[in-house]
Amino acid sequence: MSAVLPHHGGSENVQRAIGFMVLSTVLFGLMAVCIRLASKQLHAFEIAFFRNFFGFVFTLPLLYKHGFGILKTNKLSLYFMRCVIGIVSMLAGFWAIVHLPLAQAIALSYSTPLFVTIGAVLVLGEVVRARRWTAVIVGFLGVIVLMHPGSGSFTMGSLVALLAAVMSASVAISIKFLSRTEKPDAIVIYTTMIWVPLSLLPALMYWTIPTGITWLWIVLSGGLGTTAHLCWTRALKLGDASMLTPISFLQVLVVGAFGYFLFDEQVDRYTFLGAAIIFGSNVYIARREAKLARRAVTDPDINPETQQR
């Protein structure tokens, strides 16, 4: 993944970046909890639709701020392809959250950067050398530990969660293409707008009218998801990705705690160990990317895409 350069605005910017990242991480964790709570009445696919519908509602202020002119683009086909891949990732991810222990489902999602590295080589032509490949291999060892095949705990849900991570990596690659010409807010608006009808189709197969407190959970899932994404974006504008990446792993602890108290889920040693290995791999990749990005700034003649990673 592309590193975000540090912004030299003093300790105040660093503190704000950390604050936004912590808030984003907690909100994403709470969104996962709301998805699980809503699943008591609704199918995961229907929850995904409502998350997108209310997520789009929460992006309307962005459209009001920029006006309809922000929707002018010649990349509609790329937007649509990115959204189709994203829907597959979301449906798989939501299904995993509903059917796996929360901590395990979220921890497996952290394998996305590993697949992004592979995709960057195959699709974007980035050059990745021994140290980065070693980090990727170590990360996949963590995935194997998390899934612990051969044990009684291994389920189809683990494979579905891994599918979500692969598709999420594909989304990240497509965003790299879009971000070269498209404004970040335009990407958010278009994505949520296209996701609504795309997610409605699979939701209709399992449609049930929400009742009672389930409405609260699905509205919150949309609001929390959109707000968390905005906080995450803001954090990366203010701080270095290598500094902020470790903070994002707090989400595993948040959902693990809620899983224990609300759903009587136990976090076993495989989840702890596998999550820790993936975490270490991601931190190394983020720090390596940040180092290369800083080097490219100090020496403009260096192409960061072809440096030894």
Secondary structure, DSSP 8 states (H G I E B T S, - for coil): --------S-HHHHHHHHHHHHHHHHHHHHHHHHHHHHTTTS-HHHHHHHHHHHHHHHHHHHHHHH-GGGG--S-HHHHHHHHHHHHHHHHHHHHHHHHS-HHHHHHHHTTHHHHHHHHHHHTS-----HHHHHHHHHHHHHHHHHH-TTSTT--HHHHHHHHHHHHHHHHHHHHHHHTTTS-HHHHHHHHHHHHHHHHHHHHHTT-----TTHHHHHHHHHHHHHHHHHHHHHHHHHS-HHHHHHHHTHHHHHHHHHHHHHH-----HHHHHHHHHHHHHHHHHHHHHHHHHHHHHH-TTS-TTSS--
